[in-house]
Amino acid sequence: MTDYWENRLEKVGPAPFNLRLLNGMTPPVPEATVVVTKVVRKMSTKTIELHLGKVVEVHHWDRKREIPGK
């Protein structure tokens, strides 16, 4: 748990909120938007747990073949 991530979470507000996940650096990158339903801060391990809900959107991913798509 760092100040960087605490500040980022503070800016988006309380759960639920949408989280955009990107994989890769060269376009077109696979992308998914998921709902974060709960945020748990564990002080003993200094970690933040994001509990994920449903997938809202998927881009540049071939769901049938399970590989990056166009």
C-alpha positions as a printed Julia matrix, in Angstrom:
70×3 Matrix{Float64}:
   0.0     0.0     0.0
   1.61    3.22   -1.11
   0.55    6.85   -1.02
   0.33    6.75   -4.83
  -2.4     4.08   -4.83
  -4.19    5.54   -1.81
  -4.42    8.89   -3.62
  -5.66    7.21   -6.82
  -8.39    5.35   -4.94
  -9.36    8.5    -3.07
  -9.89   10.33   -6.39
 -12.33    7.73   -7.79
 -14.42    7.66   -4.62
 -16.09    4.75   -2.88
 -16.96    1.47   -4.61
 -18.62    0.59   -6.91
 -16.62    2.11   -9.76
 -15.39    1.0   -13.19
 -11.77   -0.08  -13.68
 -10.21   -0.12  -17.15
  -7.55   -2.81  -17.64
  -5.09   -2.66  -20.56
  -2.61   -5.35  -21.59
   0.34   -4.39  -23.74
   1.84   -1.27  -25.2
   1.52   -1.58  -28.97
  -1.96   -0.75  -30.35
  -4.42   -2.34  -30.6
  -4.09   -3.58  -27.01
  -6.59   -5.96  -25.39
  -8.77   -3.94  -23.03
 -11.48   -4.76  -20.47
 -13.63   -2.61  -18.21
 -14.8    -4.29  -15.0
 -16.81   -3.13  -12.0
 -14.94   -2.91   -8.68
 -17.56   -3.83   -6.09
 -15.46   -3.51   -2.94
 -12.05   -2.19   -1.82
 -10.38   -3.85    1.2
  -7.26   -2.35    2.75
  -5.25   -4.93    4.74
  -2.94   -3.1     7.09
  -1.23   -6.29    8.32
   0.07   -7.17    4.84
   0.02   -3.6     3.49
  -2.07   -4.6     0.48
  -5.23   -3.4    -1.21
  -7.78   -5.97   -2.46
 -10.1    -5.03   -5.3
 -13.19   -7.23   -5.44
 -14.29   -7.42   -9.07
 -17.83   -7.71  -10.37
 -19.04   -8.15  -13.92
 -17.14   -7.33  -17.09
 -18.73   -4.25  -18.65
 -16.78   -3.99  -21.93
 -14.11   -5.84  -23.89
 -12.14   -4.42  -26.84
  -9.53   -5.96  -29.15
 -10.06   -9.51  -27.85
 -11.34  -12.52  -29.78
 -13.56  -14.25  -27.21
 -14.11  -17.33  -29.35
 -10.4   -18.11  -29.87
  -9.26  -16.5   -26.56
  -6.52  -14.48  -28.23
  -5.95  -10.79  -28.96
  -8.08   -9.66  -31.88
  -8.48   -6.6   -34.07
